[in-house]
Amino acid sequence: MRTDGDLLWEGAVAFTREKSPGSFEQWFSGVQFDGLTDGVLCLRARDEFVREWVDDHFLPTMTDHIRGLTGWSVQVAWTIDVHLDTPVSRQAPSRPSTVPVRPRALVIDADPSDGRDERDGRDSQNKAPGEARGAYGAVSPGASGPSSSGPFSSGQRDARDDAPRERRSEIRAVGAPIEGLNPKYTFSNFVVGPSNELAHAASIAAAGGGGRRYNPLFLCGGTGLGKTHLVHAVAHRIRAERPQTRILYLSAERFVNEFVQALQEGKMNEFRTRYRDRCDLLLVDDIQFLASKTQTQEEFFHAFNALHQADKQIIVTSDKYPQQLERMEERLVSRFTWGLVADIQAPELETRVAIVGKKAQIEGIEMSDDVLSYIAQSVRSNVRELEGTLIRLAAKASLLGQPIGIDFVRQELALSSSSRPNEASIEDVQRAVCHYFKLKSGDLLSKDRHKTVAHARHVAMYLCRERLKSSLPELGRAFGNRDHTTVMSAVRKVKTLRETNPETRAQIEAIERKLGSVD
């Protein structure tokens, strides 16, 4: 028999699930509801990682919802149990019957203290009801909220926008398919962790999922970390929620090819109309491919301006920060930083475990938690290699008729790793540099600016960046919590010295030999 506490919990679940269904299903598959009595909410989590994430990103909204109905000061009592009988995500969705509370995971209410818009000083009273600031602090000059001309504005709403959720499946059939999109790259299949939470939240906001919309949104990070996944997820979400939105998704290489073809065939007017007038959302992968292509950069610049002035959302991805894009026009680099630059770093161990588990679930691969953990500990480079390793192991086990046990996985990973050089870590590089320059291990992390220490620190940063492809923020933290711009300056300086100074070049080559190989 259901109690009043059960009904209150179901209302909070329904409200939170509706605001962010993909993330909710992902995280609450590892949470179980054990009861709500006299303001004490009893929950069970699969592990500490799930408990911490749900506690930080979902429970403030849910407890506020319950508090608004009852006046209780809700306290949460957690227990950890790897075996959950009835995860919350299995509960049938139901629509909340009360006025919802805005989720804190993605949105922070706008500061009404001065009544002014942070972007251009307009009176905040002119904003639409409920318009809010971004979840990651004050809005940057490039942040753009909803407007009458935007792709998610009320001016484009019709009866389909107000359709109940149970009819959304009918709506999704409307509109032509978007070429090049991977159907598996959705928000519900994206595993969120500390290394990518900013990019994930900004992408949800760009898709109209709540919070301030940044325009442009510049996603940067190394190969295989999830940039393309997020771009595809934005397109899928908008197509599902706003099927009338005109979406263009393509790589920068394809933009170049289409531009050259339009020039050759004398169809520049059609090309410009396609990218400037007949587009509500522009998604461009690998923007660094435009480097040194002067005419194409000129055309992209004008398309960018036309879309931005019309408040059409632009999302681009790159393997480098905007300031690191070589042979890219300064005016384009400047525009890429107008909105939000969100970097994606290599996932931490807990996130890698969650990624392997999610991929195994999607592919229908059964394996124990210790196997998942071992794979995550063994493959640290990027998500793509992590998922590829899982698929390879599953395929070989299937062909040999063997279960995917820990001994099988350990043997296969040992065979594959023996054919390539051992991968160094940031700590390995730091130790090698300290040994070469005869420094203490803590000198590289200290505030010491002595010439020898500073030079060694810069060399270590350069080697980590070049050999390990570590992100700038990651290196900043690894070298005494320094700013990423400091790391960027050090890397550039050493790169120049290696090309012009024989002594520096000899130092770097000696350290590389110490690390195991010479590039």
Helices and strands as residue ranges (DSSP letters): H 4-19, H 21-27, G 28-30, E 31-37, E 40-45, H 48-57, H 59-70, E 75-80, G 88-90, E 107-109, G 124-126, E 132-134, G 154-156, G 159-162, G 165-167, H 168-171, G 187-189, H 197-206, E 217-221, H 227-241, E 247-251, H 252-265, H 268-276, E 281-285, G 287-290, H 294-309, E 313-318, G 322-324, H 330-336, E 340-344, H 349-363, H 369-378, H 383-400, H 406-418, H 426-437, G 443-445, H 451-468, H 472-478, H 484-500, H 502-515
